[in-house]
Amino acid sequence: MTYFWLVFKLFIQESLIMKNSLKLVQWILHLFIIYTYFLIYAQFGFLASLKASSDVNLVKQIMPFMLLGALISGIWIRFFPPKKIQLNLSVSFILAFIASIISIYSFTFNAYLICSFIIGLSVSILTILTSASLFNFLRASEIIFVSAVSTGLSYFFCNIPMIHHSPISIKASIAALLCIIGLLNCLMTDYKAQKKSYRQIRAQSNRYFYLMSALFFVVLLIDSYSFSIIQNNPHLMKFSWAKDLCLMQGIFHLLGTIVAYFLLKDKNIHYLISLVMFLFCISIYQIGKENSFIYANIYAIAIAMYSTALISFPALANKNYETRIKLTADLYLFAGWIGSGLGIILGDGKTGVSFYFFISLLVIYLLVLLASSVLKSYSKMATFFIMSIFIQYAYSNDFIEKGRQVYINEGCINCHSQFIRPNTKDVINWGPIRNNHLKENPPLIGNRRIGPDLLNVGLRRSKEWNELHLKNPSEVSLNSIMPSYAHLFKNNNLSGSYLIEYLQSLGKDHLLKRLKVIKSWKAKGKPSKNGKFLYEQMCIQCHGSKGKGDGFISKKLMTKVADLSQKKYKFVKNKVDLAQIIKFGIVGTSMPGHEILSDEDILALLDYCLELQN
């Protein structure tokens, strides 16, 4: 808190040096209204109401129209830069006002569709025109100051609990009022360009601008994807944007904009974006786990930092107005709308952040860095990237150790072994063989096997499958005698999460060996007559009675369950491939194996699956 006060005090001192107070206040108010309209109405209000609808597909049906509106207006501005800035901004505020009013009185599908389109249309014009125009009216230092203050105040305002958690009608009313104020402020602002040139920023090439745009795209995609999941998951929300935590989130957002101000003032936007990625890496995966409150605040700081940069970066482009507005339009359409829209759609309906998706985006981010010819300037960015991976790895190991202790405390060793008997069917079912058990303290070999061996369970079951199974074993595995461990997940108990992390770690270093075991197996003999019976016992929970992937468990899974009634299965070339999937599942997914079944029963299930195609 002392550090926060020192940073805030320094920021206040900086603000006292600024000149043109009235003009700065007008632009701060202008940006504050645009950002607040987008946050409190478009994101926290409109989008939240779509997700709260009984129609689970409403987000995917309506959001494309918001993107369409943004693309239409953005492309129009890009190719036909408007000369009358004041007129276009005023019309956009009126359109935004209309969308807000519709949301107060109508909740039909058509109303949602119209509002979505108008929001995209109006916000796109407001953001592109405003950012591209700032260079004409303000000095470089003033642009950064206005961006930081308006962004910080907007996030703080939107995180006031009584506003953040108000119903959509209240948020729409606030948005409508802000549009009126924005229109009046717009009409009273002098839009005559400064005669004096304030080109204090070194001119950058278009290639540099687009490389930075690609980095912003990755940042916005990660944030929108993650925030969409958090906002749609009550368990994650209570650790971040719950009513009693909102105001603190607003304060940390404010701190993030102040940090961004000092970094941007020293022309360190490269380090700012790297720092944002670093903070994302150490925070997003930890929300919902131990010390979640700390990580949620780190996440809030990162969001505010890149949001400030997203305004000032294109505004500081040392180009003529026409070129700057084209670059700004490209940045906001590509990173702002396509990046965030794609993130929202990909995150819709998910219960957790996909590790592989997150890592894939980090790899893309690194490739963009390597594409830059200014490698020296990006050296610290690569350092941040490497550090984030190591920190994530360190936290993961901490959870694994805690999970191992839960495994011991709950007596899992009484029913499950962690030992593959050589030269037996264990090698095929549970392999590969590992002989590192004597190095463990204490060793968890086990002397009984009532349930399956768990030496390599991380290669055979996904996190979400393990969680569902631990909470209600008989729901996932019919007639299972394993007791429920739902108590490990109740009342903010993190023991269940630790246990899952431990189970997932078992065998993770032996993936290639496991895949080799799977590919070497082929079913022998003739099919038994148990196909339909086995399907109803082991498969119907996820795939449904007709194989359409609509079983009662399918709704609890992040990924869509395969439709077995399709004429052709994806990624399955022949019956051997299908038999291997039935026997061993699909590594890295929630499709479990049926390792204990005989070859004859596997072939019977295969034949029944092929019957479902007809």
C-alpha positions as CSV (number, residue, x, y, z in Angstrom):
1,M,0.0,0.0,0.0
2,T,2.9,2.3,0.7
3,Y,4.3,1.7,-2.8
4,F,0.9,2.4,-4.3
5,W,0.7,5.7,-2.4
6,L,4.2,6.7,-3.6
7,V,3.4,5.9,-7.2
8,F,0.1,7.8,-7.0
9,K,1.8,10.8,-5.4
10,L,4.4,10.9,-8.2
11,F,1.6,10.7,-10.7
12,I,-0.2,13.7,-9.1
13,Q,3.0,15.7,-9.3
14,E,3.3,14.9,-13.0
15,S,-0.3,16.1,-13.5
16,L,0.4,19.5,-11.9
17,I,3.1,20.2,-14.5
18,M,0.6,19.7,-17.4
19,K,-0.8,22.8,-19.2
20,N,-4.0,23.3,-21.2
21,S,-6.1,22.1,-18.2
22,L,-9.5,22.6,-19.8
23,K,-8.5,20.8,-23.0
24,L,-7.1,17.9,-21.0
25,V,-10.2,17.6,-18.9
26,Q,-12.4,17.6,-22.1
27,W,-10.4,14.8,-23.6
28,I,-10.2,12.8,-20.4
29,L,-14.0,13.0,-20.1
30,H,-14.3,12.0,-23.8
31,L,-12.2,8.9,-23.4
32,F,-13.7,8.1,-20.0
33,I,-17.2,8.0,-21.5
34,I,-16.2,5.8,-24.5
35,Y,-14.3,3.3,-22.3
36,T,-17.0,3.3,-19.6
37,Y,-19.7,2.8,-22.2
38,F,-17.8,-0.2,-23.6
39,L,-17.1,-1.7,-20.2
40,I,-20.2,-1.1,-18.2
41,Y,-22.7,-1.6,-21.0
42,A,-21.2,-3.6,-23.9
43,Q,-19.1,-6.0,-21.7
44,F,-20.5,-6.1,-18.2
45,G,-24.1,-5.4,-19.2
46,F,-25.0,-6.5,-22.7
47,L,-22.6,-9.4,-23.0
48,A,-23.4,-10.6,-19.5
49,S,-27.1,-10.6,-20.3
50,L,-26.5,-12.8,-23.4
51,K,-24.6,-15.3,-21.2
52,A,-27.3,-15.3,-18.6
53,S,-29.9,-16.2,-21.2
54,S,-31.5,-19.7,-21.2
55,D,-30.3,-20.0,-24.8
56,V,-26.7,-21.3,-24.5
57,N,-26.0,-20.4,-28.2
58,L,-27.1,-16.8,-27.9
59,V,-23.6,-15.4,-27.5
60,K,-22.4,-17.1,-30.7
61,Q,-25.5,-16.0,-32.6
62,I,-25.4,-12.3,-31.5
63,M,-21.7,-11.5,-31.1
64,P,-20.9,-11.8,-34.9
65,F,-23.3,-8.9,-35.5
66,M,-21.3,-6.7,-33.2
67,L,-18.1,-7.6,-35.0
68,L,-19.9,-7.0,-38.3
69,G,-20.9,-3.4,-37.2
70,A,-17.3,-2.7,-36.1
71,L,-15.9,-4.0,-39.4
72,I,-18.3,-2.0,-41.5
73,S,-17.5,1.3,-39.7
74,G,-13.8,0.5,-39.4
75,I,-13.3,-0.3,-43.0
76,W,-15.3,2.8,-44.1
77,I,-13.1,5.0,-41.9
78,R,-10.0,3.3,-43.1
79,F,-10.6,3.9,-46.8
80,F,-12.6,7.2,-46.5
81,P,-11.0,9.1,-43.5
82,P,-13.7,11.6,-42.4
83,K,-12.7,15.2,-42.3
84,K,-15.5,16.3,-40.0
85,I,-14.3,14.7,-36.8
86,Q,-16.8,16.4,-34.5
87,L,-19.8,15.5,-36.7
88,N,-18.9,11.8,-36.8
89,L,-18.2,11.6,-33.1
90,S,-21.5,13.3,-32.4
91,V,-23.5,10.9,-34.6
92,S,-21.7,7.9,-33.0
93,F,-22.7,9.1,-29.5
94,I,-26.3,9.3,-30.7
95,L,-26.2,5.7,-32.1
96,A,-24.7,4.4,-28.9
97,F,-27.5,6.2,-27.0
98,I,-30.1,4.4,-29.1
99,A,-28.6,1.0,-28.4
100,S,-28.7,1.7,-24.6
101,I,-32.3,2.8,-24.7
102,I,-33.3,-0.4,-26.7
103,S,-31.7,-2.5,-24.0
104,I,-33.7,-0.9,-21.3
105,Y,-37.1,-1.7,-22.8
106,S,-36.6,-4.8,-25.0
107,F,-35.0,-8.2,-24.5
108,T,-36.1,-10.0,-27.7
109,F,-33.7,-11.7,-30.1
110,N,-34.1,-9.0,-32.7
111,A,-33.5,-6.3,-30.1
112,Y,-30.3,-8.1,-29.1
113,L,-29.3,-8.3,-32.7
114,I,-29.9,-4.6,-33.4
115,C,-28.1,-3.5,-30.2
116,S,-25.1,-5.7,-31.0
117,F,-24.7,-4.2,-34.5
118,I,-25.1,-0.6,-33.3
119,I,-22.6,-1.2,-30.4
120,G,-20.0,-2.4,-32.8
121,L,-20.7,0.4,-35.3
122,S,-20.7,3.3,-32.9
123,V,-17.8,2.1,-30.6
124,S,-15.6,1.4,-33.6
125,I,-16.1,4.9,-34.9
126,L,-15.6,6.5,-31.5
127,T,-12.4,4.6,-30.7
128,I,-10.7,4.8,-34.1
129,L,-11.5,8.5,-34.7
130,T,-10.6,9.5,-31.1
131,S,-7.3,7.8,-31.0
132,A,-6.2,8.8,-34.4
133,S,-7.2,12.5,-33.7
134,L,-5.4,13.0,-30.4
135,F,-2.1,13.7,-32.1
136,N,-3.6,16.7,-33.8
137,F,-4.7,18.4,-30.6
138,L,-2.3,17.2,-27.8
139,R,1.4,16.9,-27.1
140,A,2.9,13.4,-26.8
141,S,3.1,13.6,-23.0
142,E,-0.4,14.9,-22.8
143,I,-1.7,12.0,-24.9
144,I,-0.1,9.5,-22.6
145,F,-1.5,11.3,-19.5
146,V,-5.0,11.6,-20.9
147,S,-5.0,7.9,-21.9
148,A,-3.8,6.8,-18.4
149,V,-6.2,9.0,-16.4
150,S,-9.3,8.2,-18.5
151,T,-8.6,4.5,-18.5
152,G,-7.9,4.3,-14.8
153,L,-11.0,6.3,-13.8
154,S,-13.2,4.3,-16.2
155,Y,-12.1,0.9,-14.7
156,F,-12.4,2.3,-11.2
157,F,-15.9,3.6,-11.9
158,C,-17.0,0.3,-13.5
159,N,-15.8,-1.7,-10.5
160,I,-17.8,0.2,-7.9
161,P,-19.9,-2.7,-6.5
162,M,-23.3,-1.2,-6.8
163,I,-22.6,-0.3,-10.5
164,H,-20.7,-3.5,-11.5
165,H,-23.4,-5.8,-10.1
166,S,-26.4,-3.8,-11.1
167,P,-29.0,-5.2,-13.6
168,I,-28.7,-4.6,-17.3
169,S,-31.4,-2.0,-17.2
170,I,-29.4,0.2,-14.8
171,K,-26.2,-0.3,-16.7
172,A,-27.9,0.6,-19.9
173,S,-29.4,3.7,-18.2
174,I,-25.9,4.8,-17.1
175,A,-24.6,4.2,-20.6
176,A,-27.4,6.3,-22.1
177,L,-26.7,9.2,-19.7
178,L,-23.0,9.0,-20.5
179,C,-23.8,9.2,-24.2
180,I,-25.7,12.5,-23.6
181,I,-22.8,13.9,-21.6
182,G,-20.4,12.7,-24.3
183,L,-22.4,14.4,-27.0
184,L,-22.5,17.7,-25.1
185,N,-18.8,17.5,-24.4
186,C,-18.1,16.8,-28.0
187,L,-20.1,19.8,-29.2
188,M,-18.2,22.1,-26.8
189,T,-14.7,20.8,-27.7
190,D,-12.6,22.8,-30.1
191,Y,-11.5,20.4,-32.9
192,K,-9.1,22.8,-34.6
193,A,-5.8,21.2,-35.1
194,Q,-2.8,22.7,-33.4
195,K,-0.7,24.9,-35.7
196,K,2.5,23.9,-33.9
197,S,3.8,20.4,-34.6
198,Y,4.5,18.3,-31.5
199,R,6.3,15.4,-33.2
200,Q,8.3,14.3,-30.2
201,I,8.1,10.6,-31.0
202,R,10.6,9.1,-33.5
203,A,8.8,8.0,-36.7
204,Q,8.3,4.2,-36.9
205,S,7.8,2.1,-40.0
206,N,4.5,0.6,-40.9
207,R,6.1,-2.9,-40.4
208,Y,6.9,-2.0,-36.8
209,F,3.4,-0.8,-36.2
210,Y,1.9,-4.0,-37.6
211,L,4.3,-6.2,-35.5
212,M,3.1,-4.3,-32.4
213,S,-0.5,-4.8,-33.6
214,A,0.1,-8.6,-33.8
215,L,1.3,-8.5,-30.1
216,F,-1.8,-6.6,-29.1
217,F,-3.9,-9.2,-30.9
218,V,-2.4,-12.0,-28.8
219,V,-2.8,-9.9,-25.6
220,L,-6.5,-9.1,-26.3
221,L,-7.3,-12.7,-27.4
222,I,-5.8,-14.1,-24.2
223,D,-7.6,-11.5,-22.0
224,S,-11.0,-11.8,-23.7
225,Y,-10.8,-15.6,-23.7
226,S,-9.8,-15.7,-20.0
227,F,-12.2,-13.0,-18.8
228,S,-15.1,-14.7,-20.7
229,I,-14.4,-17.9,-18.8
230,I,-14.0,-16.1,-15.4
231,Q,-17.2,-14.1,-15.9
232,N,-19.1,-17.2,-16.8
233,N,-17.8,-19.4,-13.9
234,P,-19.2,-18.6,-10.4
235,H,-16.3,-20.4,-8.7
236,L,-13.7,-18.1,-10.5
237,M,-15.8,-15.0,-10.1
238,K,-15.9,-15.2,-6.3
239,F,-12.1,-15.0,-6.3
240,S,-11.9,-12.0,-8.6
241,W,-15.0,-9.8,-9.4
242,A,-17.2,-10.8,-6.5
243,K,-19.2,-8.0,-4.9
244,D,-16.8,-7.6,-1.9
245,L,-13.7,-7.6,-4.1
246,C,-14.8,-5.3,-7.0
247,L,-13.7,-2.0,-5.4
248,M,-10.2,-3.4,-4.7
249,Q,-10.0,-4.6,-8.3
250,G,-10.8,-1.0,-9.4
251,I,-8.0,0.3,-7.3
252,F,-5.5,-2.1,-8.8
253,H,-6.8,-1.2,-12.3
254,L,-6.0,2.4,-11.4
255,L,-2.5,1.4,-10.3
256,G,-2.0,-0.4,-13.6
257,T,-2.7,2.7,-15.6
258,I,-0.3,4.7,-13.5
259,V,2.5,2.1,-14.1
260,A,1.6,2.2,-17.8
261,Y,1.9,6.0,-17.8
262,F,5.5,6.0,-16.6
263,L,6.5,3.2,-19.0
264,L,5.0,4.9,-22.0
265,K,6.4,8.2,-21.0
266,D,9.9,6.7,-21.3
267,K,8.9,5.2,-24.7
268,N,9.0,1.6,-23.3
269,I,5.9,0.2,-24.9
270,H,7.9,-3.0,-25.8
271,Y,8.6,-3.7,-22.1
272,L,5.0,-2.7,-21.2
273,I,3.5,-5.4,-23.5
274,S,6.1,-7.9,-22.3
275,L,5.3,-7.1,-18.7
276,V,1.6,-7.6,-19.4
277,M,2.2,-11.0,-20.9
278,F,4.4,-11.9,-17.9
279,L,1.6,-10.9,-15.5
280,F,-0.9,-12.9,-17.5
281,C,1.2,-16.0,-17.3
282,I,1.6,-15.8,-13.5
283,S,-2.0,-14.8,-12.7
284,I,-4.6,-16.3,-15.0
285,Y,-4.0,-19.9,-14.2
286,Q,-3.9,-19.2,-10.4
287,I,-7.4,-17.5,-10.2
288,G,-9.6,-20.1,-8.4
289,K,-6.6,-21.6,-6.5
290,E,-4.7,-20.6,-3.4
291,N,-4.1,-16.9,-2.9
292,S,-6.5,-16.2,-5.8
293,F,-7.2,-12.6,-4.6
294,I,-3.5,-11.7,-5.2
295,Y,-3.5,-13.1,-8.7
296,A,-6.8,-11.5,-9.6
297,N,-5.3,-8.1,-8.7
298,I,-2.2,-8.9,-10.8
299,Y,-4.5,-9.7,-13.6
300,A,-6.4,-6.4,-13.1
301,I,-3.1,-4.4,-13.3
302,A,-2.1,-6.2,-16.6
303,I,-5.5,-5.4,-18.1
304,A,-5.3,-1.7,-17.2
305,M,-1.7,-1.5,-18.5
306,Y,-2.4,-2.8,-22.0
307,S,-5.7,-0.8,-22.2
308,T,-3.8,2.4,-21.7
309,A,-1.3,1.5,-24.3
310,L,-4.0,0.5,-26.7
311,I,-5.2,4.2,-26.8
312,S,-1.8,5.9,-26.8
313,F,0.2,3.7,-29.1
314,P,-1.8,4.5,-32.3
315,A,-2.3,8.1,-31.2
316,L,1.5,8.6,-31.0
317,A,2.1,7.3,-34.5
318,N,4.2,10.0,-36.2
319,K,2.3,10.0,-39.4
320,N,-0.1,12.4,-41.3
321,Y,-3.7,12.2,-40.3
322,E,-4.8,9.9,-43.2
323,T,-2.0,7.4,-42.6
324,R,-2.5,7.4,-38.9
325,I,-6.2,6.8,-39.1
326,K,-5.6,3.8,-41.5
327,L,-3.1,2.3,-39.1
328,T,-5.4,2.9,-36.1
329,A,-8.3,1.3,-37.9
330,D,-6.2,-1.8,-38.8
331,L,-5.0,-2.1,-35.1
332,Y,-8.5,-1.8,-33.6
333,L,-10.2,-4.0,-36.2
334,F,-7.6,-6.7,-36.1
335,A,-6.6,-6.7,-32.4
336,G,-9.4,-4.9,-30.8
337,W,-12.5,-6.4,-32.5
338,I,-11.4,-9.6,-34.1
339,G,-9.0,-10.5,-31.3
340,S,-11.4,-9.8,-28.4
341,G,-14.4,-11.1,-30.3
342,L,-12.7,-14.4,-31.1
343,G,-11.6,-14.7,-27.5
344,I,-15.2,-14.2,-26.2
345,I,-16.5,-16.8,-28.6
346,L,-13.8,-19.4,-27.9
347,G,-14.2,-18.8,-24.1
348,D,-18.0,-19.1,-24.2
349,G,-19.2,-22.2,-22.3
350,K,-15.7,-23.2,-21.1
351,T,-15.2,-24.1,-17.5
352,G,-11.5,-23.4,-17.4
353,V,-8.6,-21.9,-19.4
354,S,-7.1,-24.4,-21.8
355,F,-3.4,-24.9,-21.1
356,Y,-2.6,-25.8,-24.7
357,F,-4.5,-22.8,-26.0
358,F,-2.6,-20.5,-23.7
359,I,0.7,-22.0,-24.6
360,S,-0.1,-21.8,-28.3
361,L,-0.7,-18.1,-28.0
362,L,2.5,-17.6,-26.1
363,V,4.4,-19.4,-28.9
364,I,2.7,-17.1,-31.5
365,Y,3.8,-14.1,-29.4
366,L,7.4,-15.3,-29.3
367,L,7.4,-15.9,-33.1
368,V,6.2,-12.3,-33.6
369,L,9.1,-11.1,-31.5
370,L,11.5,-13.1,-33.6
371,A,10.1,-11.6,-36.8
372,S,11.2,-8.2,-35.7
373,S,14.5,-6.9,-37.0
374,V,15.1,-4.9,-33.8
375,L,16.0,-8.0,-31.7
376,K,18.1,-6.0,-29.3
377,S,15.1,-3.9,-28.3
378,Y,13.1,-7.1,-27.7
379,S,15.7,-9.0,-25.6
380,K,13.9,-8.2,-22.3
381,M,10.6,-9.4,-23.9
382,A,12.1,-12.8,-24.5
383,T,13.4,-12.8,-20.9
384,F,9.9,-12.0,-19.6
385,F,8.5,-14.9,-21.7
386,I,11.1,-17.4,-20.3
387,M,10.6,-16.2,-16.8
388,S,6.8,-16.6,-17.0
389,I,7.2,-20.3,-18.1
390,F,9.5,-21.0,-15.2
391,I,7.2,-19.3,-12.7
392,Q,4.3,-21.3,-14.1
393,Y,6.3,-24.5,-13.8
394,A,7.3,-23.6,-10.2
395,Y,3.7,-23.1,-9.1
396,S,2.7,-26.3,-10.9
397,N,5.3,-28.3,-8.9
398,D,4.0,-26.7,-5.7
399,F,0.5,-27.9,-6.4
400,I,1.7,-31.4,-7.4
401,E,3.5,-31.8,-4.0
402,K,0.4,-30.7,-2.1
403,G,-1.7,-33.0,-4.2
404,R,0.5,-36.0,-3.4
405,Q,0.0,-35.3,0.3
406,V,-3.8,-35.3,-0.3
407,Y,-3.5,-38.6,-2.1
408,I,-1.7,-40.0,1.0
409,N,-4.1,-38.4,3.5
410,E,-7.2,-39.7,1.8
411,G,-5.8,-43.3,1.7
412,C,-5.9,-43.6,-2.1
413,I,-3.0,-46.1,-1.8
414,N,-5.5,-48.6,-0.2
415,C,-7.2,-49.3,-3.5
416,H,-4.8,-48.0,-6.2
417,S,-1.3,-49.1,-7.0
418,Q,1.4,-47.2,-8.7
419,F,3.4,-50.1,-10.1
420,I,3.4,-51.8,-13.5
421,R,4.1,-55.6,-13.2
422,P,6.6,-56.5,-16.0
423,N,5.7,-59.1,-18.6
424,T,2.0,-58.9,-17.8
425,K,-1.0,-57.2,-19.5
426,D,-0.3,-54.3,-17.1
427,V,2.3,-53.0,-19.6
428,I,-0.4,-52.7,-22.3
429,N,-3.2,-51.4,-20.0
430,W,-1.3,-49.0,-17.7
431,G,2.2,-48.8,-19.1
432,P,4.9,-47.8,-19.7
433,I,7.0,-49.3,-16.9
434,R,8.7,-46.8,-14.6
435,N,11.1,-47.8,-11.8
436,N,11.5,-44.6,-9.9
437,H,9.2,-45.6,-7.0
438,L,12.2,-46.2,-4.7
439,K,13.2,-42.5,-5.0
440,E,9.9,-41.3,-3.7
441,N,9.4,-40.4,0.0
442,P,7.3,-42.2,1.0
443,P,7.0,-44.7,-2.0
444,L,3.4,-45.2,-3.1
445,I,3.7,-48.6,-4.8
446,G,0.6,-50.0,-3.0
447,N,0.0,-53.7,-2.3
448,R,-3.7,-53.9,-3.4
449,R,-5.4,-53.1,-6.6
450,I,-9.1,-52.7,-6.3
451,G,-9.2,-49.8,-8.7
452,P,-7.0,-49.3,-11.8
453,D,-3.2,-48.6,-11.5
454,L,-2.4,-44.9,-11.4
455,L,1.3,-44.9,-12.3
456,N,0.6,-43.1,-15.6
457,V,-3.0,-41.9,-15.1
458,G,-2.0,-38.4,-16.3
459,L,-1.6,-39.9,-19.8
460,R,-5.0,-41.7,-19.6
461,R,-7.5,-39.2,-18.1
462,S,-7.9,-35.4,-18.4
463,K,-8.3,-32.9,-15.5
464,E,-12.0,-32.5,-16.0
465,W,-12.6,-36.2,-16.3
466,N,-10.8,-36.7,-13.0
467,E,-12.7,-33.9,-11.3
468,L,-16.1,-35.3,-12.4
469,H,-15.0,-38.8,-11.3
470,L,-13.8,-37.7,-7.9
471,K,-17.0,-35.8,-7.2
472,N,-19.4,-38.5,-8.4
473,P,-17.6,-41.8,-9.4
474,S,-20.8,-43.8,-10.2
475,E,-22.0,-41.0,-12.6
476,V,-18.9,-41.3,-14.7
477,S,-18.2,-45.0,-14.3
478,L,-21.5,-46.9,-13.9
479,N,-21.7,-49.2,-10.8
480,S,-18.3,-47.9,-9.5
481,I,-17.7,-48.8,-5.8
482,M,-15.3,-45.9,-5.4
483,P,-16.6,-43.4,-2.7
484,S,-17.2,-39.7,-3.6
485,Y,-14.6,-37.1,-2.8
486,A,-16.8,-34.2,-3.4
487,H,-15.9,-32.8,0.0
488,L,-12.4,-32.0,-1.4
489,F,-14.0,-29.3,-3.6
490,K,-16.5,-27.7,-1.3
491,N,-16.3,-24.5,0.7
492,N,-13.3,-23.1,-1.1
493,N,-11.4,-26.3,-0.3
494,L,-8.4,-26.5,-2.7
495,S,-7.5,-30.1,-1.8
496,G,-9.4,-31.4,-4.8
497,S,-7.5,-29.1,-7.2
498,Y,-4.2,-30.2,-5.7
499,L,-5.1,-33.9,-6.0
500,I,-6.0,-33.4,-9.7
501,E,-2.7,-31.6,-10.4
502,Y,-0.9,-34.6,-8.8
503,L,-2.8,-37.2,-10.8
504,Q,-2.2,-35.2,-14.0
505,S,1.6,-35.2,-13.3
506,L,1.8,-39.0,-13.1
507,G,3.4,-40.2,-16.3
508,K,3.6,-36.8,-18.0
509,D,7.3,-37.3,-18.9
510,H,6.6,-40.6,-20.7
511,L,4.0,-39.5,-23.3
512,L,6.0,-40.8,-26.3
513,K,6.5,-44.2,-24.7
514,R,2.8,-44.4,-24.0
515,L,1.9,-43.5,-27.6
516,K,4.3,-46.2,-28.8
517,V,2.5,-48.8,-26.5
518,I,-0.9,-47.7,-27.9
519,K,0.2,-47.9,-31.6
520,S,1.7,-51.3,-31.1
521,W,-1.6,-52.8,-29.9
522,K,-4.1,-54.5,-32.2
523,A,-7.2,-56.3,-31.2
524,K,-7.3,-60.1,-31.7
525,G,-10.1,-62.6,-31.9
526,K,-13.7,-62.2,-32.8
527,P,-16.2,-59.7,-31.5
528,S,-18.3,-60.8,-28.5
529,K,-22.1,-60.3,-28.3
530,N,-21.8,-57.6,-25.6
531,G,-21.6,-54.5,-27.8
532,K,-24.9,-52.8,-27.0
533,F,-24.7,-53.8,-23.3
534,L,-21.1,-52.4,-23.0
535,Y,-22.1,-49.2,-24.8
536,E,-25.0,-48.6,-22.3
537,Q,-22.7,-49.3,-19.4
538,M,-19.6,-47.3,-20.4
539,C,-20.4,-44.9,-23.3
540,I,-24.0,-43.6,-23.1
541,Q,-23.1,-41.1,-20.3
542,C,-21.2,-38.9,-22.8
543,H,-22.2,-40.1,-26.3
544,G,-25.9,-40.5,-25.6
545,S,-28.3,-43.3,-26.4
546,K,-28.0,-42.7,-30.2
547,G,-24.4,-41.7,-30.2
548,K,-25.0,-38.0,-31.0
549,G,-22.7,-36.8,-28.3
550,D,-25.6,-35.5,-26.2
551,G,-25.2,-37.7,-23.0
552,F,-25.9,-36.1,-19.7
553,I,-22.2,-35.7,-18.9
554,S,-21.4,-34.0,-22.3
555,K,-22.9,-30.7,-20.9
556,K,-20.3,-30.7,-18.1
557,L,-17.3,-31.1,-20.5
558,M,-15.3,-28.2,-22.0
559,T,-15.0,-29.8,-25.4
560,K,-17.7,-31.2,-27.6
561,V,-18.3,-35.0,-27.4
562,A,-17.8,-36.8,-30.6
563,D,-21.0,-37.6,-32.6
564,L,-20.8,-41.3,-33.3
565,S,-23.8,-41.2,-35.7
566,Q,-21.8,-39.3,-38.3
567,K,-21.0,-41.2,-41.5
568,K,-17.3,-40.5,-41.1
569,Y,-15.3,-40.0,-37.9
570,K,-12.6,-37.3,-37.8
571,F,-9.0,-38.4,-37.5
572,V,-10.0,-42.1,-37.8
573,K,-8.6,-43.8,-40.9
574,N,-9.6,-47.4,-40.3
575,K,-11.0,-49.8,-37.7
576,V,-7.6,-50.3,-36.1
577,D,-7.5,-46.6,-35.2
578,L,-11.1,-46.7,-33.8
579,A,-10.3,-49.9,-31.8
580,Q,-7.2,-48.1,-30.3
581,I,-9.3,-45.1,-29.3
582,I,-11.9,-47.3,-27.6
583,K,-9.2,-49.3,-25.8
584,F,-7.0,-46.4,-24.7
585,G,-9.0,-43.2,-25.2
586,I,-7.4,-40.1,-26.7
587,V,-4.4,-38.7,-24.8
588,G,-4.9,-35.1,-23.7
589,T,-8.7,-35.2,-24.0
590,S,-11.7,-36.3,-21.8
591,M,-12.2,-39.4,-24.0
592,P,-11.3,-42.1,-21.5
593,G,-9.9,-45.5,-22.4
594,H,-11.5,-48.9,-21.5
595,E,-8.3,-50.7,-20.8
596,I,-9.7,-53.5,-18.7
597,L,-11.9,-54.8,-21.6
598,S,-10.9,-57.9,-23.5
599,D,-10.0,-57.7,-27.2
600,E,-13.3,-59.4,-28.0
601,D,-15.3,-56.8,-26.1
602,I,-13.4,-53.9,-27.7
603,L,-14.3,-55.3,-31.2
604,A,-17.9,-55.7,-30.1
605,L,-18.0,-52.0,-29.0
606,L,-16.4,-51.1,-32.3
607,D,-19.1,-52.9,-34.3
608,Y,-21.8,-51.2,-32.2
609,C,-20.3,-47.8,-32.9
610,L,-20.3,-48.5,-36.6
611,E,-24.0,-49.6,-36.3
612,L,-24.8,-46.1,-34.8
613,Q,-23.6,-44.6,-38.1
614,N,-26.5,-46.1,-39.9
